[in-house]
Amino acid sequence: MNEASAGDVNGDGYADVIVSGGGSAYVFQGGNSQGRPVFAQQLRADGSGQPVQPWGGSYDETSFEVQMTATHPAGRGRVKLEIEICASGVPFTSGSCIVHRSANWTDVTATPGGVVLTETPTGLTPDTLYRWRARVLYVPFSNTESGITEPPNPAHGPWRRLSAQASEADIRMVPEPGMLLGLVAGIGLLRILKTTCRKRIRCLTLERKNERESTQRGLAARRIQNPLYEECPCGPRSFDDVHHGQYQSLQPACTLPLWDISGH
């Protein structure tokens, strides 16, 4: 016989166990199938609603989403979600942990399935592993009526963990992969532009020198191809009529001419 943790197979907030032997496997539910489903989940912070597996990335450097189904022990009532987030290796209730609560009370309605609460804790440290737990806070349905003061320490349910596990870390604060690729591509583009600008400056410098020497000598001559001009990214120029000093831009083949004085 072999046994191992199965996480939270039915989503009731209790850890389940899987046992195998004799060619078969069986799942024993820790909650004895009596608990209501809570489905504590962690989601990407990009609004996609995509769940994140344990040790996965949040798609944001400082936040992620927590989602859990909430019901009320009195049937109909109002609830909030309370989340505690600690860095890997830091015990819960530590002063360095972050506690996040829903801003408003939510009516669970009269349906047995309750409501799904989603919260986005923020202010986390980039590239850091975190683990978290969440629980539901309860108040009577009339709590939001005029003249009724919210209790300082409302009733609450048990803490729930992702997949009912007690793993060392649940999620890492990392940005969306596209942002990293964009950063790398941007660096590559800057390098290309830097190289191109250097070549363009070299090209224009050679062109001006060519024009100056041709004007000073005042001789119409044949063009001599210079291998150095092969790298020039700018559109080449040449004199069409040296005597009148006119020139035009040629196709960008980078074949800037030099002029010799041999007359050949």
Contacts in CASP RR format, 6 or more apart in sequence:
PFRMAT RR
TARGET T0000
AUTHOR 0000-0000-0000
METHOD contacts of the structure
MODEL  1
MNEASAGDVNGDGYADVIVSGGGSAYVFQGGNSQGRPVFAQQLRADGSGQ
PVQPWGGSYDETSFEVQMTATHPAGRGRVKLEIEICASGVPFTSGSCIVH
RSANWTDVTATPGGVVLTETPTGLTPDTLYRWRARVLYVPFSNTESGITE
PPNPAHGPWRRLSAQASEADIRMVPEPGMLLGLVAGIGLLRILKTTCRKR
IRCLTLERKNERESTQRGLAARRIQNPLYEECPCGPRSFDDVHHGQYQSL
QPACTLPLWDISGH
1 19 0 8 1.000
1 20 0 8 1.000
1 21 0 8 1.000
2 19 0 8 1.000
2 20 0 8 1.000
2 21 0 8 1.000
3 17 0 8 1.000
3 18 0 8 1.000
3 19 0 8 1.000
3 20 0 8 1.000
4 17 0 8 1.000
4 18 0 8 1.000
5 15 0 8 1.000
5 16 0 8 1.000
5 17 0 8 1.000
5 18 0 8 1.000
5 165 0 8 1.000
6 15 0 8 1.000
6 16 0 8 1.000
6 17 0 8 1.000
6 18 0 8 1.000
6 27 0 8 1.000
7 15 0 8 1.000
7 16 0 8 1.000
7 163 0 8 1.000
7 164 0 8 1.000
7 165 0 8 1.000
8 14 0 8 1.000
8 15 0 8 1.000
8 16 0 8 1.000
8 40 0 8 1.000
8 163 0 8 1.000
8 164 0 8 1.000
8 165 0 8 1.000
9 16 0 8 1.000
9 27 0 8 1.000
9 29 0 8 1.000
10 16 0 8 1.000
10 29 0 8 1.000
10 33 0 8 1.000
10 37 0 8 1.000
11 37 0 8 1.000
11 38 0 8 1.000
11 39 0 8 1.000
11 40 0 8 1.000
11 164 0 8 1.000
12 29 0 8 1.000
12 30 0 8 1.000
12 31 0 8 1.000
12 33 0 8 1.000
12 34 0 8 1.000
12 35 0 8 1.000
12 36 0 8 1.000
12 37 0 8 1.000
12 38 0 8 1.000
13 31 0 8 1.000
13 35 0 8 1.000
13 37 0 8 1.000
13 38 0 8 1.000
13 40 0 8 1.000
13 160 0 8 1.000
13 164 0 8 1.000
14 29 0 8 1.000
14 30 0 8 1.000
14 31 0 8 1.000
14 35 0 8 1.000
14 164 0 8 1.000
15 30 0 8 1.000
15 164 0 8 1.000
15 165 0 8 1.000
16 27 0 8 1.000
16 28 0 8 1.000
16 29 0 8 1.000
16 30 0 8 1.000
16 31 0 8 1.000
16 164 0 8 1.000
17 27 0 8 1.000
17 28 0 8 1.000
17 30 0 8 1.000
18 25 0 8 1.000
18 26 0 8 1.000
18 27 0 8 1.000
18 28 0 8 1.000
19 25 0 8 1.000
19 26 0 8 1.000
19 27 0 8 1.000
19 28 0 8 1.000
20 26 0 8 1.000
36 69 0 8 1.000
36 71 0 8 1.000
36 112 0 8 1.000
36 113 0 8 1.000
37 69 0 8 1.000
37 113 0 8 1.000
38 68 0 8 1.000
38 69 0 8 1.000
38 70 0 8 1.000
38 160 0 8 1.000
39 67 0 8 1.000
39 68 0 8 1.000
39 69 0 8 1.000
40 66 0 8 1.000
40 67 0 8 1.000
40 68 0 8 1.000
40 134 0 8 1.000
40 160 0 8 1.000
40 161 0 8 1.000
40 162 0 8 1.000
40 163 0 8 1.000
41 51 0 8 1.000
41 66 0 8 1.000
41 67 0 8 1.000
41 68 0 8 1.000
41 162 0 8 1.000
42 51 0 8 1.000
42 52 0 8 1.000
42 58 0 8 1.000
42 64 0 8 1.000
42 65 0 8 1.000
42 66 0 8 1.000
42 67 0 8 1.000
42 132 0 8 1.000
42 162 0 8 1.000
42 170 0 8 1.000
42 171 0 8 1.000
43 49 0 8 1.000
43 50 0 8 1.000
43 51 0 8 1.000
43 52 0 8 1.000
43 64 0 8 1.000
43 65 0 8 1.000
43 66 0 8 1.000
43 67 0 8 1.000
43 118 0 8 1.000
44 50 0 8 1.000
44 52 0 8 1.000
44 57 0 8 1.000
44 58 0 8 1.000
44 59 0 8 1.000
44 60 0 8 1.000
44 64 0 8 1.000
44 65 0 8 1.000
45 58 0 8 1.000
45 59 0 8 1.000
45 60 0 8 1.000
45 63 0 8 1.000
45 64 0 8 1.000
45 65 0 8 1.000
45 120 0 8 1.000
46 59 0 8 1.000
46 60 0 8 1.000
46 176 0 8 1.000
47 65 0 8 1.000
48 59 0 8 1.000
49 65 0 8 1.000
50 59 0 8 1.000
52 58 0 8 1.000
52 64 0 8 1.000
52 171 0 8 1.000
54 162 0 8 1.000
54 163 0 8 1.000
54 165 0 8 1.000
54 167 0 8 1.000
54 169 0 8 1.000
54 170 0 8 1.000
54 171 0 8 1.000
55 129 0 8 1.000
55 167 0 8 1.000
55 169 0 8 1.000
55 170 0 8 1.000
55 171 0 8 1.000
55 172 0 8 1.000
56 171 0 8 1.000
56 172 0 8 1.000
57 64 0 8 1.000
57 171 0 8 1.000
57 172 0 8 1.000
57 173 0 8 1.000
57 174 0 8 1.000
58 64 0 8 1.000
58 171 0 8 1.000
58 172 0 8 1.000
58 173 0 8 1.000
58 174 0 8 1.000
59 174 0 8 1.000
59 175 0 8 1.000
59 176 0 8 1.000
60 173 0 8 1.000
60 175 0 8 1.000
60 176 0 8 1.000
61 126 0 8 1.000
61 127 0 8 1.000
61 173 0 8 1.000
61 174 0 8 1.000
61 175 0 8 1.000
62 122 0 8 1.000
62 123 0 8 1.000
62 124 0 8 1.000
62 125 0 8 1.000
62 126 0 8 1.000
62 173 0 8 1.000
63 120 0 8 1.000
63 121 0 8 1.000
63 122 0 8 1.000
63 123 0 8 1.000
63 124 0 8 1.000
63 173 0 8 1.000
64 120 0 8 1.000
64 121 0 8 1.000
64 124 0 8 1.000
64 171 0 8 1.000
64 173 0 8 1.000
65 118 0 8 1.000
65 119 0 8 1.000
65 120 0 8 1.000
66 81 0 8 1.000
66 83 0 8 1.000
66 118 0 8 1.000
66 119 0 8 1.000
66 120 0 8 1.000
66 121 0 8 1.000
66 132 0 8 1.000
66 134 0 8 1.000
67 116 0 8 1.000
67 117 0 8 1.000
67 118 0 8 1.000
67 119 0 8 1.000
68 81 0 8 1.000
68 116 0 8 1.000
68 117 0 8 1.000
68 134 0 8 1.000
68 136 0 8 1.000
68 160 0 8 1.000
69 113 0 8 1.000
69 114 0 8 1.000
69 115 0 8 1.000
69 116 0 8 1.000
69 117 0 8 1.000
70 79 0 8 1.000
70 81 0 8 1.000
70 106 0 8 1.000
70 108 0 8 1.000
70 114 0 8 1.000
70 115 0 8 1.000
70 116 0 8 1.000
70 117 0 8 1.000
70 136 0 8 1.000
71 79 0 8 1.000
71 108 0 8 1.000
71 112 0 8 1.000
71 113 0 8 1.000
71 114 0 8 1.000
71 136 0 8 1.000
72 78 0 8 1.000
72 79 0 8 1.000
72 108 0 8 1.000
72 114 0 8 1.000
72 138 0 8 1.000
73 138 0 8 1.000
73 155 0 8 1.000
74 138 0 8 1.000
74 140 0 8 1.000
74 141 0 8 1.000
75 108 0 8 1.000
75 110 0 8 1.000
76 107 0 8 1.000
76 108 0 8 1.000
76 109 0 8 1.000
76 110 0 8 1.000
76 141 0 8 1.000
77 107 0 8 1.000
77 108 0 8 1.000
77 138 0 8 1.000
77 139 0 8 1.000
77 140 0 8 1.000
77 141 0 8 1.000
77 143 0 8 1.000
78 105 0 8 1.000
78 106 0 8 1.000
78 107 0 8 1.000
78 108 0 8 1.000
78 138 0 8 1.000
78 139 0 8 1.000
78 140 0 8 1.000
78 141 0 8 1.000
78 143 0 8 1.000
78 144 0 8 1.000
79 105 0 8 1.000
79 106 0 8 1.000
79 108 0 8 1.000
79 115 0 8 1.000
79 117 0 8 1.000
79 136 0 8 1.000
79 137 0 8 1.000
79 138 0 8 1.000
79 139 0 8 1.000
80 101 0 8 1.000
80 102 0 8 1.000
80 104 0 8 1.000
80 105 0 8 1.000
80 106 0 8 1.000
80 117 0 8 1.000
80 136 0 8 1.000
80 137 0 8 1.000
80 154 0 8 1.000
81 101 0 8 1.000
81 102 0 8 1.000
81 117 0 8 1.000
81 119 0 8 1.000
81 134 0 8 1.000
81 135 0 8 1.000
81 136 0 8 1.000
81 137 0 8 1.000
82 99 0 8 1.000
82 100 0 8 1.000
82 101 0 8 1.000
82 102 0 8 1.000
82 134 0 8 1.000
82 135 0 8 1.000
82 136 0 8 1.000
82 137 0 8 1.000
82 156 0 8 1.000
83 99 0 8 1.000
83 100 0 8 1.000
83 101 0 8 1.000
83 119 0 8 1.000
83 121 0 8 1.000
83 132 0 8 1.000
83 133 0 8 1.000
83 134 0 8 1.000
84 92 0 8 1.000
84 93 0 8 1.000
84 97 0 8 1.000
84 98 0 8 1.000
84 99 0 8 1.000
84 100 0 8 1.000
84 132 0 8 1.000
84 133 0 8 1.000
84 134 0 8 1.000
84 159 0 8 1.000
85 97 0 8 1.000
85 98 0 8 1.000
85 99 0 8 1.000
85 100 0 8 1.000
85 121 0 8 1.000
85 124 0 8 1.000
85 130 0 8 1.000
85 131 0 8 1.000
85 132 0 8 1.000
86 92 0 8 1.000
86 94 0 8 1.000
86 96 0 8 1.000
86 97 0 8 1.000
86 98 0 8 1.000
86 130 0 8 1.000
86 131 0 8 1.000
86 132 0 8 1.000
87 96 0 8 1.000
87 97 0 8 1.000
87 125 0 8 1.000
87 128 0 8 1.000
87 129 0 8 1.000
87 130 0 8 1.000
88 128 0 8 1.000
88 129 0 8 1.000
88 130 0 8 1.000
88 131 0 8 1.000
88 168 0 8 1.000
88 169 0 8 1.000
89 131 0 8 1.000
89 168 0 8 1.000
90 96 0 8 1.000
90 97 0 8 1.000
92 133 0 8 1.000
98 121 0 8 1.000
98 123 0 8 1.000
98 124 0 8 1.000
100 119 0 8 1.000
100 121 0 8 1.000
101 137 0 8 1.000
102 117 0 8 1.000
102 119 0 8 1.000
105 139 0 8 1.000
105 143 0 8 1.000
105 144 0 8 1.000
106 115 0 8 1.000
106 117 0 8 1.000
107 115 0 8 1.000
107 141 0 8 1.000
108 114 0 8 1.000
108 115 0 8 1.000
109 115 0 8 1.000
117 136 0 8 1.000
121 132 0 8 1.000
124 130 0 8 1.000
124 173 0 8 1.000
125 173 0 8 1.000
126 173 0 8 1.000
126 174 0 8 1.000
126 175 0 8 1.000
127 172 0 8 1.000
127 173 0 8 1.000
127 174 0 8 1.000
128 172 0 8 1.000
128 173 0 8 1.000
129 168 0 8 1.000
129 169 0 8 1.000
129 170 0 8 1.000
129 171 0 8 1.000
129 172 0 8 1.000
130 169 0 8 1.000
130 170 0 8 1.000
130 171 0 8 1.000
130 172 0 8 1.000
130 173 0 8 1.000
131 161 0 8 1.000
131 167 0 8 1.000
131 168 0 8 1.000
131 169 0 8 1.000
131 170 0 8 1.000
131 171 0 8 1.000
132 161 0 8 1.000
132 162 0 8 1.000
132 170 0 8 1.000
132 171 0 8 1.000
133 159 0 8 1.000
133 160 0 8 1.000
133 161 0 8 1.000
134 159 0 8 1.000
134 160 0 8 1.000
135 156 0 8 1.000
135 157 0 8 1.000
135 158 0 8 1.000
135 159 0 8 1.000
135 160 0 8 1.000
136 156 0 8 1.000
136 157 0 8 1.000
137 154 0 8 1.000
137 155 0 8 1.000
137 156 0 8 1.000
137 157 0 8 1.000
138 154 0 8 1.000
138 155 0 8 1.000
138 156 0 8 1.000
138 157 0 8 1.000
139 150 0 8 1.000
139 151 0 8 1.000
139 154 0 8 1.000
139 155 0 8 1.000
142 148 0 8 1.000
143 150 0 8 1.000
161 170 0 8 1.000
162 170 0 8 1.000
196 233 0 8 1.000
199 231 0 8 1.000
199 232 0 8 1.000
199 233 0 8 1.000
199 234 0 8 1.000
200 232 0 8 1.000
200 233 0 8 1.000
200 234 0 8 1.000
202 231 0 8 1.000
202 232 0 8 1.000
203 229 0 8 1.000
203 231 0 8 1.000
203 232 0 8 1.000
203 233 0 8 1.000
203 234 0 8 1.000
203 235 0 8 1.000
203 236 0 8 1.000
203 254 0 8 1.000
203 256 0 8 1.000
204 234 0 8 1.000
206 226 0 8 1.000
206 228 0 8 1.000
206 229 0 8 1.000
206 232 0 8 1.000
206 256 0 8 1.000
207 234 0 8 1.000
207 236 0 8 1.000
207 237 0 8 1.000
207 256 0 8 1.000
210 256 0 8 1.000
210 257 0 8 1.000
210 258 0 8 1.000
210 259 0 8 1.000
211 237 0 8 1.000
211 239 0 8 1.000
211 247 0 8 1.000
213 259 0 8 1.000
214 221 0 8 1.000
214 239 0 8 1.000
214 242 0 8 1.000
214 259 0 8 1.000
215 245 0 8 1.000
217 259 0 8 1.000
217 261 0 8 1.000
218 242 0 8 1.000
219 242 0 8 1.000
219 259 0 8 1.000
219 261 0 8 1.000
219 263 0 8 1.000
220 242 0 8 1.000
220 243 0 8 1.000
220 263 0 8 1.000
221 259 0 8 1.000
221 260 0 8 1.000
221 261 0 8 1.000
221 262 0 8 1.000
221 263 0 8 1.000
221 264 0 8 1.000
222 259 0 8 1.000
222 260 0 8 1.000
222 262 0 8 1.000
222 263 0 8 1.000
222 264 0 8 1.000
223 238 0 8 1.000
223 257 0 8 1.000
223 258 0 8 1.000
223 259 0 8 1.000
224 257 0 8 1.000
224 258 0 8 1.000
224 259 0 8 1.000
224 260 0 8 1.000
225 255 0 8 1.000
225 257 0 8 1.000
225 258 0 8 1.000
226 256 0 8 1.000
226 258 0 8 1.000
229 236 0 8 1.000
229 254 0 8 1.000
229 255 0 8 1.000
229 256 0 8 1.000
230 254 0 8 1.000
231 254 0 8 1.000
232 254 0 8 1.000
232 256 0 8 1.000
233 252 0 8 1.000
233 254 0 8 1.000
234 252 0 8 1.000
234 254 0 8 1.000
235 249 0 8 1.000
235 250 0 8 1.000
235 251 0 8 1.000
235 252 0 8 1.000
235 254 0 8 1.000
236 249 0 8 1.000
236 250 0 8 1.000
236 252 0 8 1.000
236 253 0 8 1.000
236 254 0 8 1.000
236 255 0 8 1.000
236 256 0 8 1.000
236 257 0 8 1.000
237 247 0 8 1.000
237 248 0 8 1.000
237 249 0 8 1.000
237 250 0 8 1.000
237 256 0 8 1.000
238 247 0 8 1.000
238 248 0 8 1.000
238 250 0 8 1.000
238 256 0 8 1.000
238 257 0 8 1.000
239 245 0 8 1.000
239 246 0 8 1.000
239 247 0 8 1.000
240 246 0 8 1.000
240 247 0 8 1.000
240 248 0 8 1.000
242 259 0 8 1.000
END
